[in-house]
């Protein structure tokens, strides 16, 4: 039974000041939040113990592993010790499987073993993914109800948590990015997004767990910090579920300090709020935290509380209020609404150049059926969108919509004649453009490409889906795409198998490259032309 907390009016001056600026905040969320709401959610130490227990490493052995690490470096930080213990356990797991002391079938399902094999997933990371993929929400139901309401009051969520609690239970309309190559690319819009900077159970290989993983993360930390700094200039940052002694947070804050001059740090300090969990503190008690590094000072507001019900109600006071100058930054997000349409329904954006609007101008975005607006200027479609349509086998495309996209996006746009775009898929819904010169030219280029591949002895012709999957980890992308296309062109794999191979590759490599587009356009052309 939850302890009743005083939930009357509690004024928080720092929040009031930020709310008056009409800027929605960014949340930086740590494991303390998952521990607060999920039953038996493990700490970092607890996760290591659970992994050790599963692979038959006793508590005494685990203590010995820890002592051997500290014997080499007595001043090693706690976080670094845990990371090195993670590396040690990962190697023990491999050795035990090699020596047949552990059967994979005793730990994983057949499907999980197949994923480990085909996607070269670490045993330990698959185990962590398995352990944290399911959970039970067991506590503080009233708080959670208020927490869920923040979805429309928060711009971005950054987390080091692997689990899916945030995206499943709280921010289920947000896009999720769990690899650095995703969240620092321009495809992100900086609003309505979750950045899982230590990876996700959805992609076990992305999980940051071993010392080697943390070294790689630190090597690329400036990339992460640059993204966060960019967001910090847009939003106030609220840290929740972390200790300020947490090395992950301190490393990021120290990198931010190194990147800014004193004046910039002073401006950033106004936007930083740290929520410090303090048992039985029923008010939002304010103080100041200070971090010193290399002669520079970063200050932040510290709010101590155990009353998250009041905290979340307070955060709901952040109301977005955007002018056209800020809408410009979200133009891509608005345009992407077009491709999320279903059953012939679409968003139509008026033929207005948002970038030319004055701050006093009013902006109208209309929603409705395509025919309601007489198909006036479908915008926002690009090669990446069309690639997704093929992969997802999107079938709710009307003849009129296919006609408009082919004409407005491909035929009359700046898409070069030698630029590969899977536009042929739309011919399945409208054959009107089947003999268009531009489509014929791309078809001819693809046929020249496949002829060259077929005559290249360095590109093997593989006889099955499984054989192609087996070579993927060892091949450069251009060669792997060529292997798929060659096998498909010679009918050693069928359309569905080719499609699955390309979908599988994109799951591991979300950035759509020219080589990938070429392969999927060939699949597209051979099937529908």
DRENZA-221487 format. One record per atom (N, C-alpha, C): x, y, z; residue in one letter. Coordinates in pm, whole numbers, plus 50000, padded with zeros to 5 digits. Example, Ala and Ser with C-alpha at 12.3 -4.5 7.8 and 13.67 -1.06 7.14 Angstrom:
2
513194943150780a512304955050780a513204967050780a512854977550708s513674989450714s512905000350787s
# end
This chain:
529
500854988050000x500005000050000x500885012550000x500525022049911x501365033949901x501155043150021x502265049050067x502175058750175x501535071550122x500555076750195x499905088950150x500845100750168x500955108950063x501875120250068x501095133250055x501585143350117x500965156450104x501125161349961x500045164649898x500115168449758x499475182149731x499455190449832x498945203849814x499895212449733x499615225449727x500435234349646x501835235649704x502815233049621x504215234349660x504895243049555x505325254449593x505945263449496x507415259949477x507835260049351x509235257349318x509695268549225x510485277749278x510865289849206x511595286649075x512515276949078x513275273548957x512365268748846x511405260048881x510445255548781x509595267148731x509155275648823x508325287048783x509035295748680x510315298448703x511085306748610x511175300548472x511405287348468x511515280548339x510165279448270x509125277148346x507775276248289x507395289248222x507775300548284x507455313748227x508165316548096x509215308748066x509925310347938x509265302547826x508225294947859x507475287247759x508355277747678x509255271147749x510105261147683x509915247747752x509525237647674x509325224447735x510675218047767x510755210047874x512045204647919x512445191647850x513705188047869x514245175147832x514505167347961x514115154647965x514355146248081x515575137448058x516455136948156x517605127948154x517325117648263x516985105248223x516415095448316x517375083748339x517605080648469x518475069748506x517725058048567x518475048148613x517885035548660x517025037348784x517235048348858x516425050748977x514935051548946x514595056148826x513175056948787x512605042948765x513335034448694x512855020648675x512775013348808x513745015748897x513735009149029x512535013749111x512095026249092x510985031649170x509665024749133x509505021249005x508205016548959x508145001748921x509294995348901x509294981548855x509704971948967x509044960648974x509304950749077x510644944049054x511474943749159x512774936849157x513704941649046x513614954449012x514494959648907x515924960448962x516904954648890x518254953748947x519064966648933x519904969249030x520934979649019x522024974148927x523044982148898x524164977548816x524824965448884x525064966849014x525644955849090x524724943649088x523424946149101x522464935149100x522404927948965x522544935548856x522544929548724x523754920548705x524904925148753x526134916848745x525944903948824x525344905048941x525114893149023x524144883448954x523144888948889x522164880448819x522824873248702x523664880248626x524384873948515x525294862848569x526024866048677x526934856248738x526174843748783x525044845848848x524234834648897x523784825848781x523354832048671x522834824548556x523904815748492x525154820548490x526214812748424x527044804648524x526554803448646x527194794648743x528444800148809x528534813348821x529644819548893x529144822749034x529774817149133x529304818749271x529614832649325x528994835949439x529244848849504x530714850149542x531314839049589x532734839349627x533614842049505x533294835749392x534064838049269x533924852549224x532714857949239x532474871849198x533294881449284x533374878649412x534194886949502x535664886049461x536104874049424x537494872149381x537794879949253x536834879849161x536994887649037x537144902449069x536304907249160x536364921349198x537694924749266x538154915849354x539414918449424x540594918349329x540584909449230x541694908849135x541774921749053x540624927749025x540594940548952x541174951549039x540764951849166x541234962249257x542704960249297x543174947949296x544594945549325x545494951949220x545024951949095x545794958048986x545734973248995x544544978449029x544364992949042x543454995949160x544034998249279x543225000549400x542355013049392x542705022649305x541955035149295x540875034549186x540645022749131x539655021549024x538285026049074x537565033548994x536225038149033x535255026349035x534155028149107x533175017349118x532605013748980x532295023848901x531745021348768x532715013548681x533995017148690x535005010248610x535184995848659x535074993748789x535164980148844x534024971548788x532794977048791x531644969548740x531814966248591x532324975948515x532514973748371x533534962548347x534614962448425x535634951948410x535094938448456x534244938548558x533594926148599x532684921148487x532024930248418x531194926548304x532014919848194x533214925248168x534114919248068x534534905248110x534864903848239x535314890948290x534204880548279x532994884248317x531864875048309x531554871148165x531704880648073x531454877747932x532414867147880x533684868147920x534664858347876x534424844747943x534064844848070x533754832348140x532594825148071x531564832848032x530394827247963x530844820247834x531674827047755x532174821247629x532944808347657x533844808847754x534674797147785x533824785247832x532804788147913x531964777347963x531164770747852x530734778747755x530024773047641x530984764847554x532184770147532x533194762947452x533554749547516x533664749447648x534054737247720x532854728347754x531694732147701x530444724647720x530044723347867x530454733447947x529994734048086x528604740248092x528264748047989x526934754047978x526384750747840x525134746447836x524444744647709x523624757147681x523784762647562x523014774747529x521524772347541x521094760147510x519664757047516x519114757447660x520024756947760x519574758047899x519364772647940x519914781847860x519814796147893x518884803547798x518934799747669x518204807247567x517214798347493x516224804847432x515294797747345x515954795147210x515334786847129x515874783846996x515954796546911x514934805046923x514934817646848x516084826546892x516334827447024x517424835747075x518794830347031x518934817247030x520194811146984x520424814346836x519344813846758x519464817046615x519904831646596x519354840646678x519744854846669x521204856746710x521624849646815x523024850446858x523944846346744x523554835846673x524374830546565x524364839646443x523164843246395x523074850746268x523474865346282x523294871046404x523614885146421x524864887246507x525544876346537x526794876946612x526634884946743x525624881046820x525314888046945x526074881647061x526654889747145x527344885047265x526384877047353x526864865647407x526034857647498x525534866147614x526444873847673x526094881647791x525064892447759x525214898947644x524264909547609x522894903847576x522864892047514x521574885647490x520924881847622x521744877447718x521214873947850x520644886347919x521364897647912x520874909947973x519564914247907x519524913247775x518304916647702x517144907847749x517424895147768x516394885547813x515914889047954x516864892448042x516534895348182x515704908048196x515964917948110x515324931048127x514194933748028x513894924147941x512834926347842x511444925647903x511304918148009x510004917348076x510124923548215x509044929048262x509034935548393x507604936448443x507474939748569x506154941348630x506084954948696x505134963148650x504924976148713x504134973748840x504744976948954x504144972449080x503894983149184x504434995149163x504375005049271x503965018849220x503445027149311x503205041349286x502305043749163x501165037249161x500275038149046x499765052449022x499475059849131x498995073549115x500075082349052x501305080549097x502415088049036x502525084848888x502445072148853x502595068048714x501525074248625x500315075248678x499225081348601x499575095748565x500205103048660x500615116848633x501865117148543x502765107548564x503985106648483x503605105048335x502615096448305x502205093948167x501685106448098x501135115648177x500595128048119x501685137248066x502955134448103x504045143248061x504385141947913x503815131847848x504155129547708x503955142047621x502975150047655x502695162147577x503365174547635x504215172547735x504855183947801x506385182947799x506905172347737x508345169647735x508825169447590x509985175447566x510515175647430x511285163147394x512225159347480x513145148147452x513425140847582x513655127747572x514085119647686x515435113347650x516415114847740x517715108247725x517845098647842x518275086347815x518375076547923x519565067247902x520115062248013x521145051948008x520535038248039x519215037548056x518535024948087x518415016347961x518595003147978x518434993947865x516974989947844x516184989547952x514834983947946x513894992847864x512664987947842x511714995147756x510575001547835x510775003347964x509725009148049x509295022947997x510255031347962x509925045047921x509085045347794x509535037947692x508825038647565x507525030647564x507425020647650x506195012747655x505125019047741x505525023847858x504555028047958x504295043147961x505305051147925x505205065547950x505225074147823x506145071347733x506315079847615x506145071547489x504995064947479x504825055247371x504565061447234x504465074747227x504345081347097x505685087047050x506735085047130x508045090447095x508795080647004x509625086146916x510545077846839x511735074246927x512275062246907x513365057246992x514635055446910x515745060646963x517065059346899x518005053147002x518675042246964x519515035447064x520945033147017x521335039446908x522725038846865x523195052846827x524465055846849x524985069246822x524805073146676x524945063546586x524785066646445x523365070746412x522425067646502x521045071946482x520815085946537x521165088046667x520685100346729x521535112646702x522695111346637x523365123746599x523195126846451x522445118146380x522225120846239x521085130946224x520995136846105x520015147346081x518585142046075x518415128546069x517065123046065x516305126046195x517025128346304x516345131746428x515855146146422x514715148546488x514115161846482x514335169746610x514735162946719x514945169946845x513665172546921x512595165546886x511345166746963x510575153646952x509985149347064x509235136747064x510135124747041x511335124847103x512295114047079x512935109247210x513295096447213x514035090447325x515395086147273x516475090747339x517825086747304x518345077247412x518535064647376x519005054547472x520515053247452x521265061547522x522685063247491x523545051447535x522995042247615x523735030047650x523115017647586x522275019847485x521705008547413x520365004147465x519814993647399x518454989147430x518364973947423x517454968247500x517204953847493x516694949947355x516154959447281x515684956647145x516834953547050x518014958247082x519204955946999x520354952247092x520444939547132x521404935447235x522834940147210x523274940147085x524654944347057x524894959147088x523834966947100x523994981147131x524234983647279x524014973447363x524114975047508x525554977847552x525724988247633x527024991847689x527144985247826x527994974847835x528074967047959x529504963948001x530364960547906x531734956547940x532664968747941x533884966647988x534884977447989x535164982247848x535184972947752x535424976647613x534284985247560x533044981747599x531894989747557x531995003947611x532375005147739x532475018447801x533625026447741x534715019447704x535825026647638x535355032347505x534595024447428x534065029247301x533095040747322x532285039547428x531325050247458x532065063247492x533135062147573x533905073947611x534615080047490x535095071347401x535765076347280x534825084947197x533555081547201x532565088847121x531715098347205x532165100847328x531355108647420x531135122947370x532115128347300x531945142047251x530815143047148x530595132047075x529475131646982x528165132147059x528095124147167x526905124047252x526715137747317x527815143147372x527735156147440x527325167147343x527805166447219x527435176547120x525935176347093x525365164247085x523925162947065x523175168547186x523645165047306x522985169747428x523125184847444x524295189947407x524515204347417x523565211747324x523405206447205x522485212347109x521065212647166x520685201547231x519355200747292x519255209947413x520365211147488x520355219447609x520105234147576x520505238247457x520255252047415x518775254047381x518075242847354x516655243547322x515775241847446x516175232547532x515315228547643x516025229747778x515265232247885x515805229848019x516055214848035x517085210848110x517385196748131x517075193048275x516285182548294x515915177848426x516455163648443x517385161748539x517955148648567x517095141548672x516705129148641x515875121348733x516415107148740x516405101148859x516785087148872x518285084848873x519045095448898x520505094448904x521015099549038x522155094149077x522945100449181x523945109549111x524235121049169x525225129849106x526635124249118x526765113149189x528045106049190x528105095949076x526985094449004x526935084948892x527955088948786x528855079648754x529945082748662x529445086148522x528345079748480x527815082348347x527405097048333x526705101948435x526265115848432x527445125348444x528355122248537x529495131148558x530385132148435x530555121148363x531365121548241x530745130748137x529435129848124x528755138348027x528815152948070x528565155548198x528625169348247x530035175048233x531045166848263x532425171548249x532775174548104x532245166448013x532485169047871x531805182047828x530615184547882x529935197247852x530745208947906x531275207448028x532085218248087x533295221247999x533965210647951x535145212447866x534795219447735x533545217647689x533155222647558x532715237347559x532465243047677x531875256347686x532795266147757x532625278947722x533345289347796x532515293147920x533055302048001x532395305248128x531035311748109x530925320248008x529635326847983x528585316647939x528995307247852x528065296947807x527655287747922x528615284948011x528305276648127x527295283548219x527445296548233x526505304148317x525095303248259x524975304048127x523665302948062x523095288948075x523985278948060x523535265048072x523065262148214x523755267948313x523415265448454x521965269048485x521435279148417x520055283348441x519055272548397x519535263548309x518625253648249x518755239748309x519595237948410x519835224648466x519155222848601x518365212348613x517705209148740x517945194348770x518405191748891x518675178048934x517655174149040x516905163349013x515925158349110x516625148149199x516765151449325x517465142949422x516435135949510x516345122449494x515395115149577x515835115449723x514935120249809x515225120749953x514015115150026x514235104250094x513145097050159x512355106050254x511025105350241x510065112450328x510185127650319x510765132750211x510715147350186x509505149850098x508445155550157x507175156650087x507005169750010x507985178650019x507945190949943x509035190749837x509075200849753x510135202249654x511145212149712x512145206949777x513095215249852x514285219049763x514455231949741x515485236949648x516805240349718x517885237349646x519225241749687x520065242649559x521375243949575x522225245149458x523355234949463x523635228649349x524765219549333x525785226249243x527055224249275x528125230549196x529155220149156x529565220549030x530615211648979x531765220348931x532975217448980x534165224948940x535065215948857x535585221348746x536515213548663x537385223148582x538695221548596x539655229348517x539395244448525x539105249248645x538885263448664x537525268448618x536665259348575x535315263148532x534295257948632x533145264648637x532105261048733x530775259248661x530135247948690x528785245548640x527845244248759x526855252848764x525875252348873x524565246548822x523855240048912x522525235148878x521635235749000x520345236648975x519385236649084x519175222249132x519235220249262x519005207149323x517635207449390x516765198149353x515445197149416x515335183649484x515285183849617x515165171549695x513695168749722x513275156249697x511875152849720x511675137749718x510615133349782x510115119649767x508675120149716x508225132249684x506845134249639x506815136149488x506935125149415x506965125949269x505585129049211x504545126849291x503205130349246x503115145449222x503585153149319x503615167649305x504605171849196x505745165149190x506755168249088x506165167148948x505475156048919x504935154048785x503805163948754x503015167148855x501975177248834x502615190748801x503735193648864x504435206148837x504975206348694x505535195048652x506095194248516x505015195748409x503775192448445x502685194048349x502365208748320x502935217748400x502735232048376x503565237048258x504545229048214x505315232848096x504425230747973x504065241647910x503165241047794x503925245847670x503965237847564x504635242447442x503945254647385x504725264347346x504185276247280x505215280447175x504995276147051x506005277646948x505665288446846x506625296246808x506515306046702x507025299946572x506695305946456x507195300546330x508705298746325x509455307446394x510915306046393x511345292646451x510565286946542x510885273846598x510225262746519x509065265946457x508395255946373x509295251846257x510135261546210x511055258346100x511885246046134x512295245146260x513155234146302x512405220846301x511075221646305x510275209446310x509635206246176x510075213346071x509475211545939x509555197045894x510675190545915x510845176745873x509855167645947x509685170346077x508765162346156x507335163746102x506935176146067x505595178546016x505405171345883x506405172145797x506285165845666x506195150745678x506865145045777x506845130545792x505485125245830x504575133945872x503225129445902x502555123545779x502975128145661x502385123245537x502555108145525x503745103045552x503995088845529x503415080145639x502875086045744x502275078145850x500765076445829x500295080345713x498865079645685x498425065245662x497145062545682x496595049245662x495295050145584x495025039745505x493745038845437x493415050545349x494405056445285x494145067845197x494025080945270x494165080745403x494135093045481x495535098945485x495645112045474x496975118245475x496895132145534x498045137445569x498155151245611x498595159545491x497915170145465x498275178845354x498845191645410x500005195545364x500635207745411x500515218245302x499985229745340x499775240245241x501065244045172x500955249045051x502125252344971x502725265645017x503225265645140x503805277545201x505245274745239x506135283945213x507525282245254x507655286645399x507725276945490x507775279945633x508945288945667x510055286845598x511255294545629x511075309445603x510075313245523x509885327445490x508865334345580x508275326645672x507285332645761x507945342245859x507265353045890x507695361945997x507165356446129x507765361046238x507335356146369x505885359746401x505375370246335x503995374546361x503005366646275x503515359746170x502615352446081x501995340546152x500805336946106x500135325246162x500305313546067x500465301746124x500695289746045x499515280246065x499005274945955x497895265445961x498365252145903x498145241245977x498395227745927x497055220545928x496635215345812x495325209045800x495455193945798x494465186945856x494465172345860x493175167445795x493255156845716x492055151445656x492365141445548x491315136945477x491495127245369x492155134045251x492875126045173x493585131445058x492635138344960x491505131544928x490615137344828x489925149944878x489885152045010x489305164145066x490035176545015x491335175144995x492155186444954x492555185544806x491875176644733x492125175244589x493595172544558x494255165444650x495645161544630x496545173344597x496395184044670x497195196144645x498565194944709x499505190444635x500915191144678x501275182144794x501335169244772x501875160344874x503355163344890x503785166245013x505195169345034x505785160445141x507085160345149x507755153145255x508155138945220x507715133545106x508105120145066x509535120345016x510325110445057x511685109445008x512045094744987x513295092244943x513715078644910x513665069545033x513985075145149x513955067145271x512525062445301x511545071345280x510155067745303x509705056545210x510055057945082x509645047944984x510325034545012x511555035045060x512235022845099x511465015845211x510995023545308x510215017845419x508915011845369x508305018245271x507045012945216x507254999145155x508364997545082x508654984545022x508914974245132x509764977845229x510104968445337x508864964245415x507974973745441x506764970945519x505614965545433x505854965045300x504814960645206x503524968445228x503674981545233x502534990445253x501524988345140x500294985145176x499304981845072x498114991345068x498045000845162x496905010045166x497185022645085x497675020844963x498025032044875x496995032744764x496305043844753x495325045444647x496005048644515x495295046444408x495825049444275x496165064344262x495305072744317x495545087144309x496785091244389x496955085144507x498105088444589x499405083944521x499405071744465x500575066644393x500895075844275x499875080044203x500045088944089x500695102044130x500215107844240x500715120844285x502155119844335x502485109144405x503845107644456x504845105644342x504485097044246x505375094844131x505615108044058x504545115344037x504655127743959x505345138944036x504885141344160x505405152844235x506785150244296x506995138144347x508285135444410x509355131444309x509025121944224x510075115944141x510255122944005x509185124543932x509325129243794x509635144143785x509035152143871x509235166643861x510165172043968x510795163244046x511705167944151x513135167344101x514035170744193x515455171144157x516135157444171x515355146644179x515955133344188x516715130544059x518005128144070x518835126343951x518475113343880x518765112843749x518425101043670x519215088643715x520365091043776x521175079743821x521035077343971x520015083444033x519785081944176x518765070844196x519115060544271x518255048744283x517185050744390x515935050144347x514795052044435x513785040944406x513315033644507x512365022644483x510955027644451x510855034544339x509585040544297x508695030544226x509285019444177x508515009744099x507425003244182x507605002844313x506594996744400x505235003344379x505245016244352x503995023644335x503295020044204x504035014244108x503405010143983x502414998744007x502574991944118x501624981544156x500234987344181x500205000444213x498935007144244x498475016344131x499405019444039x499055028043926x500065025643814x499605019743703x500485016243591x500645027543490x500085039043520x500065050043424x501455054043377x502465052843466x503805057843434x504785046643396x504265034943366x505115023343342x506175025743235x505825033343132x506755035543020x507425049243024x507455055343140x508105068443151x509605067143129x510195076843059x511615076343023x512525075643146x512175083143251x513025083443369x513045069943440x511865063443449x511795050343510x512505039843424x512365041143292x513035031843201x514555033343211x515015045843226x516445048343235x517025041943363x516295043343475x516765037343599x516755022143587x515745016643520x515675002243496x516894997543416x517255005143314x518405001643231x519695001943313x519845012143397x521045013143482x521145001343578x520004997143632x519994985743723x520374972843650x519904971443527x520234959443449x521714959043415x522304970743388x523744971443364x524504967543491x524024972543604x524654969443734x524624954543762x523454948043740x523344933843773x524144925443674x524244930043551x525054922843453x526524923043493x526964934543543x528344935943590x528594926943710x527644926443801x527774918043921x527834903343883x526984899243790x526924885243750x528214880543683x528934889843622x530184886243555x531404887743647x531184892543768x532274894743863x532454882343950x533554875243930x533794862844005x534064865344154x534374877944189x534614881144330x533314882144409x532194883144338x530874883544402x530294869444394x530274861944503x529794848044496x528284847144473x527864836844404x526454833844387x526084823444492x525364827644596x525034818744706x523654812544684x523524800244734x522394791944694x521194792744787x521314799744900x520194799744993x520204812045083x519064814445144x518884825245241x519894823945356x519994811845411x520904809545524x522364811945486x522734808145364x524114810045320x524454824945311x523504832945267x523744847445257x523824853545396x522934849345486x522964854445624x524314851545689x524894840245656x526134836045721x527324844745684x527284851145565x528444859145523x528324873645567x527144877845613x526914892045640x527924898545733x528234892545851x529144899645943x530544901945886x530894894345781x532264894845732x532414902745602x531354908945554x531414915445424x531154930445434x531814937945345x531504952145333x530084953445278x529444964645306x528044966245267x527854965045117x528704971645038x528514971544893x528554957244839x529454949044897x529584935244850x528394926844896x527944929045018x526804921545070x525544924544989x525334937244954x524184940844871x524294934344734x525504933844680x525714927644549x525434912644555x525824906044666x525564891744682x524054889044684x523324897244757x521864895744763x521264897444624x521644908144554x521084911044422x521424899944322x522664894944327x523084884444234x522284871644259x522104868244385x521354856044419x519884857444378x519344869444396x517944871844357x517774871644206x518734877944136x518634878543990x518734864743926x519414855443994x519554841843942x518524832144001x517564837944074x516444830244128x516864819344227x517994821144292x518384811644398x517734815344531x517254827744541x516374831544651x515154838344590x514014837344656x512794843544601x512594857644655x511524864044612x511244877944650x511144879444801x510384870644864x510184871745010x511494870145086x512324860745042x513614858545108x514534870645090x514544876044969x515354888044941x514894899645028x513574901145037x512994911845119x513394910145265x513334897945317x513704895345456x515174898445482x516034895045387x517464898045402x517694912945412x517004920645329x517174935145329x516564941345454x515434936045500x514834940945625x515754938045743x516314926045746x517204922145854x518434931145859x518974934045741x520164942645736x519844956645786x518674961845747x518304975345789x518064976045939x517584965246001x517404965046146x518724967146218x519804961646160x521134963046220x521834975846177x521414981346062x522084993146005x521015003045960x520455010946054x519295019346024x519525030245920x520795034545900x521045045145804x520975039445663x520075044745580x519885039645444x520975045445353x521825036845300x522925041145213x522545039645066x523395044844977x523135043844834x523205029344787x524125021444845x524235007344806x522974999644846x522455002744963x521234996245009x520065000144918x519965012944885x518875017544797x518955010744661x520185008944613x520355002544483x519814988244488x520154980844594x519704966944606x518194965944618x517604974644699x516154973644718x515404978844596x516004988244524x515394993044400x515414982044294x516484974144292x516544962844198x515464952644232x515334949444360x514274940344405x512914945744361x512714958344385x511484965544353x511204964944203x512234968044123x512074968443977x511764954543920x512514944443964x512324930943910x510934925443942x510414929244058x509104924144100x507954931144028x508054944444013x506884952043969x506994957943828x508144957043765x508254963143631x508094952343525x
# end
